Amino acid sequence: MGWTRSGSTILDSVLGALEGWVSAGELHYIWERGLLEDRLCGCGVPLRECPFWRDVWVAAYGREEDRPDPRQVVIWQQQAVRTRHTPRLLRMGPLPTGWEPLDAYAPVAAALYKGIGEVAGAEVVVDSSKRPSDAALLGVLPGIDPYFVHLVRDPRAVAYSWQRRKATLDLQGATDAEMPRHSSLYSAFGWLELNGGAELVRRHFGRHRSMLVRYEDFVAAPAATVERVAGMAGELPDKLPFTGTHTVTLQPNHMAGGNPTRFNAGDVTLKPDTEWTKRLSRGSNLLTTLTDAPLLRRYRYPLLTLR
């Protein structure tokens, strides 16, 4: 859970390299971007042609004629799993809840998680969708045992990341496509909203099922962070995929969405990205600081960073 551009894709990839774990990417978008737009899987193959996902559809939904219509699933998501619905989802009991779009969407989502775990032979499915509403949904799904990582990054670093040009690598035939860019104000309000929603989820499920991870602490001590996360879920393997203090060996994955780093495999070095401290404008820095001040101290970020 958390705001975008906070390192969720690389954390997802590292956790997926653990024995018994599988990286799924941003599953919220698999219906729209994966099936309707047929974007690339993390393995580099269009998602509708990827053998892994083909097996998942069979395991989750059986025959092709019995599978849910992606367009209808997106409508259910828009009706029931918006960020503003987080408090309502947290209040929901077991199915059926009486909320029609949720009662329709929840079995589809539960089957997807189970299908991924079955095909991957994994006990833990890592979903980096980040929306607190998607996290709250997990408490409603039958047969799912949820744990939550609230990932947070200095909002000034996130604001700068939104301003940088980044290639979009998962659009077929669009070699020069770029990821969207947004203003510092957009980023600052999004950071405040989604981290606030994540706080609600953590408070609801308690400390034994949720934890806060700062991006800065993760890249400073990645192995220790991974051990904490895996220990919380009760699935700590005997061996971690690290070949050095900050170097991790990533396997090819089938992440359904996320940052372009999901296409990386092999040895990857994790290091702090501090370019923002020199390149973010004073105006953007000040605007972000003032907007996000209510949560800065909570996450141990300084108020003053101006050059």
N, C-alpha and C positions, 0 to 999 in steps of 0.2 A: 504494500500500500504506500501511497505517497504521490507527490507531484512528478510530472515528467522531467526528463533530463537530470535525473538524480542517481543514475548508475544502476537502475534495475536490470537492464539487459545483461550487463557483465556479471552481476550477482546471480542472476538466473542461470547464466551459462556455467559459472563456477559450481553452483549447487548441483546442477545437472550432471556434472562430471563425477559426482560421488556415486559409489556403488549402491544400487538400489534406488537411485533418484533419476528423474527425467525432466529435462527442461522443455516446457510447452510453449513458452513465449507469452504473448498477450492474447489469451484465449477469448477475451471479450470481442476481439476483432476478427476472429477466425471465420465468422459467418459472412461478414460484409467484405473484408479485404481478402480473405483467403478463398472463399468459395464463390462469391459473386464477382469479385475483381480478379480472381485467380493470380494473386501475387505469389512471389517465390517463397518457398519453404526455406528454413535455415540451411538445408542441404543443397540449395541452389536450383531445385526443380520446382516448376509450378505446382502449387499445393494440390490442385485437383489431380495431378499426375504422380504425386509422391507415393511410393509404395507403402511407406509408414502410415500416412494418413488414410490411404485406401483401406488398409487393414483396420484402422481405428473406426472408420465409418461402419464397417461390417461388425466389429466387436460391439460397438455402441448401439447400432440401430438395425442391424440385420440386413434384410433385402433392400435393394435400392428404392423400390416403390414404398417402403415403409419409413424411409428417412424423412426428417422434417424439411420443409421448404426453407432455405436460408433467408428468403425475403420475409417470411412470416416470423422467423426467429428474431430477426433484426427488429421487427415491429414490437414483439414482446419485450425485447431488451429496452427499447425506447420508452415503453409504457411502464415497466416495472423496476428497471435497474439503473435509473438515473441517479446522479450523485445526491440530489436533494431527497431521494427516497431512502437514504441510509438509515435515518432514525426509524422509519416505518418498518423496514426490513428487519431491523434488530428486534422489533417487538413481535414479529411473526412467530407463530408456533409451528408445529409440524403440518405437512400437507394433509388435506387441502386447506388452504387458508381463507378461501372465499374471495380472494383477489384474483380475478380471472387471468390476467396476463402472467402473473407470477405462478399460478398453478399450472399454466401451460408451459412456461419456460423452465421451471425448476427441474422436472424430470429429464428434459433434453440436456440441460447442463450437467446433471448428475451422471447421466449415461456417458457423456463425453469424457468426464474425468475418469470414470471407471474403464472406458475403452482405451484411453491413453495408457493407464497403468497396466492393463492387461497386455496390450501389444508390446509395450516397452519392457515388460517383466519387472516393473518398478513398484515399490511400496509408497513412494512419495512423488507426487506430481507437482512441479513448481509452476505456478501461474503468476506472471508479472504484469497482469492487467492494470494494477495500481489503484483503480477506483475503489474507494471505501464501500461503495454500494455493491460491487462485485464481491468484496470480502464479506460484507454483511449477509449476502445471499447464501454463502457457504453454510451458515448456521441453519438454513431451511432445508438444504439438500439431504435426501435420505442416503445413508450409507457412506457419507463423507465425514472424515475426522479432521477438522480444519485447525491449522496453526497459522499465525500471522506475523509477518515481518514488516514493521513500519520503517521504511527507508526514507531518510531525510538528508538534504544537502543544503548548504548555505544558499539562501535565496538569491544572493547577488551573483553567485556562480551560475545558478540556474538561469537567471535573467540574461547573463552574457551568452550562455549556451544557446538560448532561443534566438539570439541575434546573429549567430555565426551561420555561415553557409555550410550545409551538410547535404551530401548526395543521398538520394533515395535509391537504394540498390535493389528493391524488391519489385519494382514495376517492370514488367516485361517490355523490352524494346525501347525503354525510355532511358537512354544512357546518360542524358544530361539533366534528368529530373532532380529536384531538390526537395528536402523536407521543408515543411512550413516554417516560417519565422514569425515571431510575435513580439509585441512591444513589452517593455519592462513592466508596464501597468498590468497587462494581461497576465504575465508570468507571476507577478507579485500577488494578485488576487487569487490566481489558481493555486499557488503554493499555500496560501492561507486557508483556502476552502478545503482542499483535499487533505492537508495535514490535520485540519480541524476534524474532518470526517474520520480520518484514521484514528484520532484520539478517541472518538466515540466507540469505534469497534474494539480498540484495545481495552477500554474501560468495561465494555460489555462482557468480553470473553475472559478477562483477567490475565494476570501475569504468567500463569503456567501455560497459556496458549498464545501469548503475544510478546513481542519484544521490539524495542526501538534500536535501530542501527543507523548511525550517522555514516554517510558516504566517506567522509574524511577519515573516520576510524577504520572503516573497512579497507581502504587502500593502504592505510598505514600498517595494518596488521591483518591481512586477509585470512590467514589460516586460523587465527584466534576467533575471528568473526564467524567463519564457516563452522567451527567447532561449536560455538554458542548456538547457532541456528539449528544445526543437526541435533545437538543435545536437547534442545527444547522439543523437537519433534520425536525424540526417542529413537532416532535412526542414525546414530553416529557410526560410520564405517571404521574398520581397522586402519585404513590407509587413506590419506588425503591426496588430492591430485597436484600437490605442489612439489616443484623440483628445486625451489629456492625460496628465500624469504618472501619475495614478491613475484615469483614466476609460477604460473599455473599451466598445466597441460590440458587444453580443451579438446574434446572429441567433436567430430562433426555432429550437428544436432538437427532436430526437426522443429525448431521454434517457429510458431505460426505468426509471429509479429514481434516488433521491437526495433531497437536501434540497429543501424547497419553493422555494429560489432557482432551481431549474432552470426554473421557469416564467417567469423574468424575461427580458426582451428589451429592446433599445434601449441607451441609454447607462447604464452602471452604474459607480458610484464605489466603488473598493476602499479600505477604511480599516480600521485596527486596531480590534478589538473588545476593549476593555479594561474593560468594565463589571465583570468578575469581580474585578478588583483591589479594588473597593470593596464588592461585594455578597456575595462568597463568605464564608461563615462561617469563623471561626478554626478550628473543629473540622474542617470539611471540608478546609480548606487544610492543616492539620497532618497529617491522615490521608492525604491524597493525596501530600503531600511525602514522608512516611516510606515509603509503599508504593512510590513510583516513584523514590526516591533513587538506585537503582543505575544509572539511565539519564539522570538529570537533567543531570549534568555533561557526559556524552557529547554531549548536544544543546544545550549551552551555556545551560541554564536555571539560575537561582539557586536555592539551597536555601532561603533566607529571603525570604519575600514577605509575612509577616504584618504587618498594620497596627499 
